[in-house]
Structure formats: C-alpha cells, structure tokens
Amino acid sequence: EGYSMQEVTFPIRILKFLGIETLMLSNASGGLNPGFSVGDIMVITDHINLFPDHPLRGPNIEELGPRFPDMSEVYATSMVNLINKVAYDNAIDLQNGVYAGISGPTYETPAEYHYIRTVGADAVGMSTVPEAIVARHMNLPCVAVSVITDMGTPDEQEEITHEIVQIVAQEVEPKMTKLIKKFLAEL
C-alpha cells in the first residue's frame, strides 16, 4: 500500500520498547495446501520471504539486534506447541504450515499459486513476514496465525475479491477470537 518495509515494521519496534514480551500476528491468506479449506485457521510454523525488499536492509542498529539474525526459529516453537494444545483442548481445528509472504496489491495468478506451492508454502499472503523478521531481529518471541480465506489449489481456484476475503474473515472471527483469548490466558 505504498509503505516502506521500515514503516510497516516500525510499530513492532515500538511495541518491543514499550515492553511487550510476546508478539502475536494474524492475517488472511490464500490456501495452497490441498488438505486445507476456506475458513481454516493455520498456525505459521515457518515462512518463505518472497518480498522484493527486506525490512532489515540498510544500516544495522546494533541496539535493536545483530546484523545477521538467525532465522531458524522465527515462530517460537514453544508458542506454536502451546497454540496447538489450546486449539486441541478447545475443539478448534487448527492447521499447521508454511506461509509465503509476497508483495501485492494483487492476488496471485494460477501460475504464481503453483510456483509458491512448489517451493513449499501451504498459504500465501501480503503481510506478516516483515513483522516476524523484525521481531526475530529484536529477539521478540512471535507466533502467527492465518485465516484461509480462499484456495489457490489447481482444482479450487476461483475469482477472489477483497470483499470475499473480508466475508470469510468475519465468519471465522468468533473461532479466531476464542483461540486467541484461550491462548493468551495460557501464556
């Protein structure tokens, strides 16, 4: 939407300096895994950064984090395990998968969906990855969840609009709210 990666991720830095100890991100995404369905919630276990820019590009401020931060556990395993447990204990179906972050503002073409699935993603969207990278840079534990609002599998592709995404997200909102509240209570 015209903002630089540094502008998009600046609020994460502010939140860290305000004292938060855990970051929870959420998004709407297109499902690529044929085992997923519209309306599923997916906890992100890892990501693929396909953005053309990087939020850590430019001079590094050592007080924020190291020049080359380790990305082996962007999404804290302990929190991924906890949110899975909370979902199970509360009879909330939860998928697990890899999220690919791409720039918009367009939805993906059939060839792009195929490419992104081929490189290992279960879902794709236009957010979350830059924020998670900055959180990791600052050693801020992060967990993220996606609402699957449309499907980009070969047999399920259909025209997608922002309105459809919003409708599906609204339908899933009660289940997502319950999951987040129960998860935060367990932290």
N, C-alpha and C positions, 0 to 999 in steps of 0.2 A: 504494500500500500504506500510505497514511496519512502519508507523509513530505512535508515541505515541499520546494519546489524548492531552497531554500538547503541543506537537509540532504542532498538527493540529490546535489547538485553539490559539496558541501564536500570530498569526497575528491579531486576534480580540483584544487582549490586547494592542498591539502596536497601532492599529488604534484608540482605545479609548484614549490612552495617546497622540496621535498626534492631538486630538481634535475633532474627529467626534462626532456628536450628535445623529445620527440615523444610524442603520445598516440594509442594505437590502441584503438578501441572496437569492440565486436561485439554483435550482437543476433540474436534470432529475429524474423521478421516475416512478415506475410501478403503474398503476391504479388498485385499488381493488374495488372501488365503481361501481356497475353495471350501474349507471347513468352517468359515465364518458366515454370518448372516447379518443383514441390515438390522440394527438395533443392539447388536452385541457390544459389550464393553471389553476392551483389551488392555491389559496392563503391559506397558512397554518394558521389555527386558533388555533391549539394546536398540541402537538406531544406525541408520546409514545417512550420512550427511551429503545430500546432493544439491545444496545451495551453492550458487555461484560465488558467494562471498562468505567470509568466516568471521565470527564475532570476536576472535582474538587477533585478527590481522592488525598490524601496526605495532607501535612501541609497546612493550610489556611494562606494566606497573607491578614491580615485584611484591609490593604490599598486598596486591589482590591475589596473586598466585604465580606459579612458575611459568617461565617462557614456554615450556613444552609439557603441559599437564598430561598425566596418564589418563587414558580413556578406557581402561579395561573394565571399569565398573561405574559407568555414568549413572546408571539407575541402581541405587543401593540394593544389593541382594537381600539384605535383612528386611527392607521395606517391601520389596516385591513378594517375598515369602509371607510377610505379615498381611498384605492386602489380599493375597490368595487365601490365606487362612480365614480372614474376616469374611470374604465372599463365600467360602465354603460353609462357615458357621451360620451364615445368614441366608443360605439357599439362594445366593445370587450367582448366576452363571457368569464366569469370567474367563475370557480367552487370554493367552499369553503370546507375545510375538514381537517381532522386529518392526520398527516404524521407520519409514524413509521420509526425510524432510526435503521438500523441493520448493522452489520459488513459484509463486503464482503470478498473476491473479487468474489463471485459467485452470480448469480441471484437466485431468490427463487425457491424452488420446489413447485409443486402444493399444497402439504400439508402445506408448510410454508405460501403460499399465503392465504390459507383457515384460518390458525391459526391467522395470522396478521389481516385479515378482521374481524374475530370473536372477537378479543379483541378491535376492534373499529377503526381501521385505514381505511382511504379512499385511501391512497397512501403509497408506501414504497420505501425507497432508502438508500444509503450508506453514507449519509452526513448530513449536516445542523443542526442536533440535538446538537452535541457537541458545535458548534459555537454559537447556540442560547442560550444554557445553560450558557456559559461563558459571553455572552452579558448580560444576565439577572443577573448574579452574580455581574457584574460591573454596574448594573443599566443603561444599554445602550439600549434604545428602539429599538426594532427589528421587522421587517416584512420579510416574506419569501414567495416565490412563487416556484411552481414546474411545470415543463412541463411533462405531462403524455406521456411517450414515448412507453409504451407497456401496455397491460392489463393482469391482473392476476385473472380475474374472471373465474369461472368454465367453462363457455361456450366460453371464448375468449382466453384461454391460447394457446400460440404457442411458438415455439423456439425463444429465444431472443439473440441477439448478441450486442456487443459494437457498431458495425457498424450501426445496425438498430437504436439504441439509438441516435447516432450522426446524422443520416439522419433525423429522426423526429425532433430533437432539431434544426437542421438547417432550416427545413421547418417552424417551429414555430417562429424562431428568429425575423422576421420583426414585428410580432404581439407582441412579448415579448418586443422588443426594444421600440415600440410605447408606450406600457403600462408603462414601467419603466420611460421613458422620461416624459410622461404626469404626472405620479405620483410624480416624483421628482420636477417638476415645481409647483405642488400644495403644497408641504411640507412647 
